Amino acid sequence: MSSKGSATPNEPRGLLRKGTSKRDTPGRAPAKFQQQFEFVEGLNSKEQRKKTRSWVTTQHYRRKRYEQGDARPESEHESRGKVPKASIPSPSDFQSNNEGEKHAADGVPFSPNRVVQWSAGPGQSCFLQRLGGGRADPFNSYPILATRDVHELVDHYYFVIPSLVHRHWTRAVRRPRACWDLFNLYRNHEIPFLGMLHHAAHHLAGMRGIWMSLQTFEFKQRTLAAVNQSLQRRQGPCDDWTIIGVGLLANAERVWGDRETARMHWGALKQLLLERGGFRALQSNPTMHTKLVWSFIALSWPTANGNPAYVDGFVESAAALPHSPSVHPDSAFRSSCHEFTQFFDARRSQVLKNLPSTPAQQRILRTHRYRATMFQEGTELANALKSVETGYENPDKRRAVDNCRIACLIHLNLVMAEHGDFAQATEEYLQALQRILEEADDDSSLSAEHLLWTLLSLFRSPGHYERVWKMSRLVGVVKRTRAHTWTAIENALRAFLRLPESIHDLESALSVWNREECLEEVVDMGNASSRILDPRAVAVPVQHDIPCSGDCRICPLKPTTF
C-alpha cells in the first residue's frame, strides 16, 4: 500500500498531506490503533491547527450526512446489490493507481476492495462515533454520559470561571494551575465529576441571578445519590472518590446552601478522614491531599456553628495516626495554642538575631539574594501576601481570602524557622518558588488563595507534609482570635519575612502584639466550644441534627462530639 495520503511519523495524526483528498474519511483502524483518540502533540503552528480543525470538522459533518441517509449504495455492476449504508472510504486504502477515481459522494462508487464497513464489530464503537461526544469531550474521557448540560457546565467550570478571575490581571494564563489540577482529578471518577458539575451549576445560576436552577438541583441529587450508594456499599474505610464527593457537597452547602447541613457534612467528612488515618493516608494522592487541606483552611469557621476544621475532638485530624487514642477537645486545642505561641516566640527571636546591625550581617544578607529581595515591597510575592480590600460583599468569601493569606504567612515562616533565614536550604526553596512565579501559566501572585494552592501542591521535599499539617493546626488557633489580634499576628509574620532593617522596625511590627491577651482570647473561645462539643454536657440543647433528607447517609456520620 502506498504511503501517499498518510501522515509521516513526525506529523500529528489526522493532518492532511499533499495529494490526499480533502473529503477522504478514515475507516477501520489498523491493528495497532486502539480505536480511541490520543492528544495530538506538535500542533505549534497556526497552519497545522487550521488543517487539523478542518479535517475533524469534515469527518463530523460526513458522519451527520451518513446518519441522515445520504450515503449512496454501490452500483449493481460492482456489488450485485446494495452495500450496507455504513460504508465509508479510508484514506489509507487509496493507492497510486487510482488517482483518477472520484469520491463516492460525487456519484462514482468505489470498487469493493476500497470499501470498508462502518461497524467496528459487536460491542465496539469506531473513533468517529467517539467524536460524537462533542467539542468538550471528543475523546470520551468523562466518567458520565456527556449531555448538552454536561458540556455547558464543563465549559463554565474550566473556561468561564477562570476567565472571570484572570480578566483583570496583567498576565494572561491560558491554563490556570489549580483549575487544571482539579479538573484532571475530578474526571477520574463519577462522584467528584458530578460534584464539580454541581459547583459549576451553582456558579452559573448565580451569574444569571437565579438562586436554584434545574441544573443545580439535578446535579446535587445525582451527586448525593452516587455518594450514598458508595457509602451503602462500603465494607471499610471510604475510597478517595467518596471522600472528595462528601467534601464537594460540604463546600457547596457552605458557600451556597444551608450552614447546618454544611456543618453535618463537614463532620462526616472528618469522620471518614479519620477512618482512613487522617491526612497522612492521602499522601499517595497529592492533588486530593491539596484539595482537602486547602478546603479545611479556606472554608472552615472558628466556631462550632459553621464549618469548623479544627475545633472539636478531631482538632489534630491533620496529624492523626490510624487507631490513635481519642483526646478531649480542650486538651487537643490547648496543645495547639502552646504550639502556636512557641512558634511565634521562636520566630521573633530568630529574626532579632538576624537583624543586619553589623557589617558582617549585612554581607550575609547581600549574599542571599532571594531571601533579601523576594518579600520586599512591590514584588509579586509581597503583593499576594498584602492585606487588601477584595470588594467581596459575602463575609464568608472575605474570610476565605483572609484564611489563605494567614496560612501562606505561617507556612513561609515555618520554612524559615525550620532551615534558618540564611541557610542554603532556604535559599534553594525561595529560588524554586521564584522560578514557579515566573512560569507562563502561573497565577500564584494573583491572590493568596492561588498562592496557597502553589505552596501546598508544588513542593514535595522531605518534611513538606509535616509542615503543612502543622500550618493547618496553627491556622486553626489564629482563626479564634479577635480582629485586632489577627491583624497584629498578620503584620508581625509579614515583617518577619521582610526582615526588618533595624530593631525599631521590629518593635513597630510587634507593638500591638500581646501574647497573654492572644492566649486568653483563644482559650476562652476554646472553652466555650468545648462546653458545646462535650457529649457530657447534656444540659446544652443540640439543634439542627436532623439529616438533610431521609435517604442521606452522610449526615448520620456526623460524630457526636462535632
Secondary structure, DSSP 8 states (H G I E B T S, - for coil): ---TTS--TTS-TT---TTS-TT----S--TT--SS--------SHHHHHHHHHHHHHHHHHHHHHHTT------HHHHSS---S-EE--GGG--GGGTT---GGGT----GGG-EES---TT---HHHHHTT-SS-TT---SS---HHHHHHHHIIIIIHHHHHHTTSSS--SS-HHHHHHHHHHTTSHHHHHHHHHHHHHHHHHHTT-SS-HHHHHHHHHHHHHHHHHHHH-SSS--HHHHHHHHHHHHHHHHTS-HHHHHHHHHHHHHHHHHHTGGGGGTTSHHHHHHHHHHHHHH--SSSSS--SSSSTTTTGGG--TT-----HHHHHHHHHHHHHHHHHHHHHHHHHT---SHHHHHHHHH-HHHHHTTSTTSHHHHHTS------S-HHHHHHHHHHHHHHHHHHHHHHHHH-TT-HHHHHHHHHHHHHHTSTT--GGG-HHHHHHHHHHS---TTHHHHHHHHHHHHHHHTTS-HHHHHHHHHHHHHHHH--SSHHHHHHHTTT--HHHHHHHHHHHHHHHHHHH-TT-TTS-----S-SSTT-SSGGGS-TT-
